[in-house]
């Protein structure tokens, strides 16, 4: 402990700055822990955990392990099967029964991270993502030490009811230890993660995501109270989601017009329709880059994204577009489109 720690403690006490006092005490505990005096560090942490007067502020920490995520208001439409699982998870968290560790698995773009943000919004909680780049270290054994320090820090905030911790792409430190291609160091990191999960305070709400479920360590899977599969989208689900996303973007761009029937036809030309992450980017770009003086220019741009090859009127007709829709997609007048198609 340094002189500045003592001075800060006295100053924070004199100023009745409880958050500052608590943050400084955590820094002192961390220094003792790093110097090898684990018992004293744990004793300080225990004292702090039992002092209910102070309300710790996670954004006052200087460990660098956490990053606060912005929870937006954009809609996140999900298939009914996934939505029911997510709402069941929300109910479990609300009941405070110790069911607190959840794993979202599925391909990239299926909405795992966005769902974590929506869960935080629904529960009116702050969402903090663990920065695994600050956890993984090239020095032998340091990654394991960082994992232990991370969970100690998390457990110190167990009584905070307004925080959710997100392990986004947790597979970066949770590879299958039986995989012969796995680095031994990362295998030890996974073993450390397993031990810390077992020691985790039941009051902490932890959400984790992975794109590599098939290569995920099976022992760690068993540590989660529930695993939600985000790959359960039908093409009909994705078409409906595309329409919800479009309406959200059109509400922001008042100059764009709505032609839902034409939009659906274009989306259904996609085979397969991509997952929501990619779908959102495609629709957003089409609307954002559209000509504000042409209310349906976004549909032309969307069609060119879906069908990048040069399309003529006959191809459009074969794809099921009406004369009016061909006019919108080509900029050629309806009368000229009718005449040329009739002549041919």
N, C-alpha and C positions, 0 to 999 in steps of 0.2 A: 504494500500500500504506500502510495506516494503522499507527499505533503499536500499536493493539490487536491487529493481525494478528501483529506481531513478538512481542508478549508472549504471545499464545496459542500460537504455535509453540514458544517456549521452554518454556512451562508444560506443553504436551502432551508434549514430548520428555522433560522431567524426570519426568513422571508415567508415562512409557512408554505413553501413551494414543495408540496408533497410528491408531485410527479418527478421533480428534479431530484429530490432526496432519494426516492426509490430507484431511479435510474442510476444515480451515482453508486448506490449500494450494490446494485447488480454488477456494475463495472468492477467494483472491488472484489465481489465474489468470483467474477470471471478471471481476474488477475491471480487470485489465490489458486483457482483451479488450474490455470495454465502453468503456474509455478510448481504444481504437484501437491499442494495442500488441499486435497479433495474434501477431507472431512470438514475443514473450516468453511470451504466454499459451500458445501451442502448445508451446513448449519445456518449460514447467512441466508441461503435461499429458503430454508424451512421457516426461519423467522419472518422473512418477508412475505411468505405465502400465508402465514397466520395473522399478519397485521392487516385487518380489514379497513383501517382508516385510510390507507393509501389506495389510489386507483391508478394502476400502472398504465402507461401509454406506450403501446408497442412501437409507435413511430418515433419514440425517443431513443430506441435502441441503436447502438452503433456497430452491431456485429456484422452487418452487411449481408446477413442470411435472408432477409425478407424484403419483398417489394410489394407495396400496396397497389392493388389493381383498381381501376375505375370501373364502377358498376353502372352501366348505361341503362337507358329505358327502351332500347330497340326491342321489338318483338322477337321471340325465339320460338317459332312454331315447331312442335315435335309430334311424331306419330303418337297415337293414343296409348300404345303399349309402353313406350318410353316415358311419356308424360305421367302415366299412372305410377310407374316405378319411382320417378323423381318426386312426385307429390307424396308418395308413401315414405320416402326418405325424409322429406321436410317434416312430415307428421312425427316420425321417430325422433328427430332432433328436438322438436318442440316439446315432446313428452319427457325429455331428460332421463331416459332409462339406461344410459350408458351405451346405446347403439350409436356410435359416433365416427366410425371409419368406413368410408365408401370409396369404391373404385369404379371409375368410368372407363370402359374399354370399347374400342372401335377404331375404324379407319380414320385417317386425317380428314378433317372437314365435316365430321358428323355432329359437331356441336358440343363436344365434351367440355371444353374450357368455357364456352359461352354459357352453358348450363350452370356451371359453377358460379358464374357471375349472377345469373338469374336467381339461383338459390340464395345467394347472399342478399340480393335485393328483396326477395320475398320475406326472408327472416330479419331484414333490417340489420344486417351485420356488415362489418368491414371484412374485406377479403385480402389476405396476404399470401402471396405466392413465394415459395422457397426458391431462391436463386441457386440452382445446383452448380453453376459455374464457380460460385464461392465455396461450395462444399468439396468438390472434387479437386484434389491436389496431387501433383506429380511426386511429392515427397512420400517415401515409403511410410505407411501408417498414418499419414496426416488426414487422409479422407475419413478414416474411421473416427479419429479424434474430433473432426469437424461435425460428423453425424451425432456423436455423443453430446457435443456442445449445443448443437441445434435443438435436440430434444430437451436438454436441460432448460434452455431458454423458453421453449414452448411450454414445458411443465410449470415454469414460473408464472405463466399467464393463464393457467388452467381455469381460474375463477372468473376470467373475463367472459361474459356472455354475449359480447358483441363482436366476436372475432371468429372467422373461419380460416383455417390454414389450407393452402392448396399446394399439393405436390404435383405440379404439371409435368407430364412426361417422366414419371417416376422411374420408368425403365432404365433411365440413364445411370441409376445406381442400384437397380434391382434385377440384374440379369440372372438367368438360370445358372446356379452354381455347378450343376452337373454337366454343363456344356463345355466340351473340351477346348473350344475356341475362346472361351472366356479368359480374361486376364485374371491371374490368381489374386492380384491386389483388389480388383473389383469384386471378386467372389468374397473376399474378407469384408469388403464394404457392405455387401448384401447381408452377410451374417450379422454384422453390427446393427444394421437397420432392423433385422428381425428382433434382436434383443431389445432395442429401444422401443419398438412397437409394443412389445409385451409390457414395458414399464410405463407406457404413456398414460397420462391421467385421463380417466373416463370422461371428464368434463370438456375435453378438447374436441372440437369438430374438425375432422380432417377429411378432405376430398383429394383423391389422386386420379390422374388420368394416364392412360397408356395406349399407344398405337401398336404395341408388340405383345399382345396378350399371350399368344402362342409360345413366346420365348420368355415369358414372365416366370419368375421363381415361384413354384407352386406353394412352397412354405409361406411365402409372403401373402399369396392370395388368401390363404386361410386366416390371416390376421385381419382381413377386412370383414365387416359385418354384412356387407352386401356388395355385389358386383352388378353393375347395370350395363347391359350390352347396347351400344349406340349404333349398331349396324342394322337395326330392324326397320329399314325404310323400304316401302314398296315404291314403284314408279308413280303410282297414284298419289302416295304421300308427298313425294317430291314435287309433283305438279301443283298440288295444293299449296305447298310451302312457297313455291316460286311466286304464286299469286299473292300470298300474304306479304312477301318481301317487296314485290312490285308496288303494292298499295302503300306500304310504308315509305318507299322512296318517292312515289308520286305526290304524297302529302307534303313532302319537303320541297318539291319542285313544282310550284303551282302552275307553271306554264305548260306542263305536259298533259296531254289528254289521255283518256282511258279507252282502250279497246280490248276488253278482256278476252273476247272470242279469238281475235287475231293473236294475242299474246299466248294463249293456250296452244294454238296451232303451232306456233314457232317453238315453244318449249317441248312439245311432244315430238318434234323432229329430232331432238337430242336422244341418242341411243348409246348408252343409257343416260338418263338425266343425272347429273352429278350430285354429290352430297351438298348439303346446305352451305358449307363454307365456300366452295367454288361457285355455287349457284348465286350466292349473295354478291360475290365479286363481279360476276358477269352482268347481272342485272344492274347493279350500282353503276358500273362503268358505262353501260348503254345509256342510262338516264343522265348521268352527270356530264357526259361528253356530247349530248344531243344538242341540236340547234334550237335555241329558245323560241325562234320565230316559226318553227315547224313543230306542232304539238305531237306529232307521231314519229318524229325523227328517231327517237329511241328504239322504236320497233324495227326500223330499217337497220340500225346499228346492231340490234340484237340478232336479227336474221343473218347479217353478214358474219357475226361471231359463230352462230350455229352452223351456217352453211357458207364457209369461206370461199368456195368456188363460185365463179361468175354465173349467176342464175338469170335465165331469160324468162319471158312470159310463159313459154310452154312448160318449162320446168316448174314454175310456180303453180301453174294450173294443175300439173300432174301431182303436185304435193297437196292439192285440195284447197288452194286459196281462191276466193271469189274474185270477180273483176274489180270490185272496190278495194279488196285487200291487196291485189296486185298493184293497183294505183298507188296505194300507200307505200308499198315496199319498193317500187321502182321510180316513183315520181312522174310516171307517164299517165296522162289523163285517162279517165275511165272510158271515154268514147274511143280513144285511139287503141286502147287495150282490147276493147270489144271488137273493133274493126279488124285488127290484125289477127286476132285469134279466129274470127269468123272467116276471114279470107284464107287462112291456112287450113 
